Amino acid sequence: MFSNFDLVLKAFALTIELLVVSALTSLVLGTLLAAFRVGPISVLAKAGTLYVNLVRNTPLLMIFIFVFIAMPELELNIENFFVKGCLALTVYTSAFVCEAIRSGINSVSLGQAEASRAVGFTFVQSMRHVILPQALRAVVPPLASVLIALAKNTSVAAAFGLLEATARMRYFTNNNADARPEIFITFAIGYIIIVEVLSAGAIGLERRWKVAR
């Protein structure tokens, strides 16, 4: 493992890249979906509900298969495997982000929305300046859980040509059967570090917001 540690670092670098890009895009899409679901436009609310219910009940592997295999058949091909992996993870994770944020929005007092409308705010302005800032404080723990799950879900990309951590571990174990325990422990430690960093970041952010409050 020490002689190939550069390959280990490259594999985890790709895992982290998948995590960061997918997390950011999922937060944006998930927040938009949550706004649709609680918004006053019936068509958007129903579309958001349909998306969330459909995606949450679809295995992540099926979404990867659709993005990597079915999309090219529909002439919607994307050449870059990294972009495909991020797209599949974003489509899946955004549904869970949406529900986490929606629960935070529902926890905000109805009087806050009524007060924002009383001073002339539109729905978008009310969401941006009043509702979402309060809702996000309440959803740090569930969002952290979603991102931790996303960090582990990046391993599915190993089956679709991306040499992230799980794919590299499989390569090492196939070629070094006598060192499988050491290989497994090395990669397990890497995943534990990623999860602990996410957890520590969520705890720190939650404490900071409590102090600011």
N, C-alpha and C positions, 0 to 999 in steps of 0.2 A: 504493500500500500504506500509506503514512503517513496519508493522509486517511481510510482505513478501518481504522486499526490497532485501534480499539476492537472492531470485529467480529472481528478476528483473535484478540484476547485473549479475547473471549467464547467463540469456538470452541474454543480450547485449554483454557479453563476447563471447558467441558463434557467435553472429552476427559479431563482430569485427574479430574473427578468420576466419570466412567465407570470410569476406572482404579482409583481409590481404593476406591470402593464394591465393585466386582467383585473386587478383590484381597482385601479383608477377608473378604467372604463366601466366596470361593474357598478362602482359608486355613482358615476354620472347617470348611467342608464337606469339603475335601480331607483335613484332619487326621482328621475323623470317619471318612471312608472308609478311610483308612490303618489306623485302629484296628480297623475292621471286618475288614479283610483279614488282619491278623495276630492277631486275637482268637480265643478258643477256641470261639465259637459258629459252627457250620458254616454255618447258614443266612445269617447276616450276612456271613460271609467270601465265600460264593458270590455273594450279592447285590452286594457291593462289587466283586468281580472282574467280574461281568457289566456293571455300570455303567461301570467303567473301560474295559473292552475295547470296549464299544459306543460310548461317547462319543469315545474316542481315535481310532477308525476312522471317525468321522462328520465330514464337513467342517463347519467353523464356520458357513458360509453356510446349510447345511441346518438347523442348530439355530436360527438366526435366523428362517428361513422357518417352522419349526414354531411358535416362540413368537409370531411376529407374525401368521401366517396360519392355521395349523392349530388352535392353542389356542382362538381365538374360535369355530371351528366345533364344538369339543368343549364349548362353553359354559364355558370356563375363561378368559374374557376378562379382560385387565388393561388399563385405559384409559390409564394413564400410559406414554408411549413410553420415557421414561428407565428406568422400572422394568423394562420388557420388555427393553431393551438390556442392563441389568445382569444380568437373569435368564439371558439367552442366554449372555453371557460367563462367568457363574459356572458354569453347567452344564458348559460346555466346559473352562474352565480348572481346575476342581476335580479333574478326572481326572488332569491332569498334576501338580498339587500333591500329590495322593494318592501317585503313584508316586515323586515326589521324596522325600516324607517316609517312605514305606515303605522306600526304599533306605537312608535314615538310620537307621531303626529296626533294619534288618537288620545295620547296621554296629556296633551296640552289642553288647558281649559278652554271650553267653547267661548268663554267671555273674551279671550285674547283675540280670536278671529272676529268677533262682533265689534270689539273696540277698534280693530284695524280698519274694518269696513266703515265704522262711524267717522273716522278721520279722513275717509276718501281713498283708502288703498284699494287697488284692484286685487283680484285673487292672486296674481303672480307676485305683486308687491307684498301682499300679506304673507305669502309663503316664504318669500325671500328674506324679509326683514323681521318678521314676528314669529311665525310658526316653526320654520325649519331650524333656526338657531336654538330654540328651546327643545325641539324634538331630538336634535342630534346629541344633546347632552344626555338624554335618557337612553339612547340606543348604542352607546359605546360598548357595553358588554356583549349584547347580541351581535353587533357588527364585528367585534373582535372574534367571536366564535365562527362567524361566516368566513372571515379572512383566514383563520386557522384551518378551517375545512378546505378552503381554496388552496392553501399551501400544500395540503396532502393530495388534493385532486389533480394537481399538476402532474402527478405520477402517471395518470392515464395517457398523457402525451407520449409516454415511452413506447406505446404500442403503435404509434403513428409516425415514427421516423425522427423524433426529436431526442437527442442524446442528453436528456436532463439526468438528474441524480439517479432515478430508478433504472433508467435504461443503462447507464454506466455501471451501476451495481450488478445488473444482470450480465453485462459483458464480462466483468471481472470474475463473477462466480462461475460462469461457463468455462472460462479459460484458466481458472485457478481453484479447482475443486478442493484442494487441500487447505486453502486459506479462507473458506467461506465464513466461518465465525468472525474472523477479524474484519473481513469485508463488510459483513452485515453490521457489526458494531460501529464501524467507521461511518457508514452512511446513516445509521440510526442516530448517532450523535449529531450529525449534520442537520437532520430534520428536527431534532429536539432543540437545537440552537435557534433555528428559524422560528419555531413555535414559541419558544421562550422570549425571543425578541419581540414578537407580535404581542404577546401577553403583557410584557413589561411596558411596551408603548401604550397599550390600551389603558393599563392601570395609571400610568403617568398622566395621560391625557384626561382621564376621569378625575384624578386628584386636582389637576390644574384648574379644570372647570368648576370644581366644588369650591376651591379657594376664590376664584373669580366671582362666583355667585355670592 
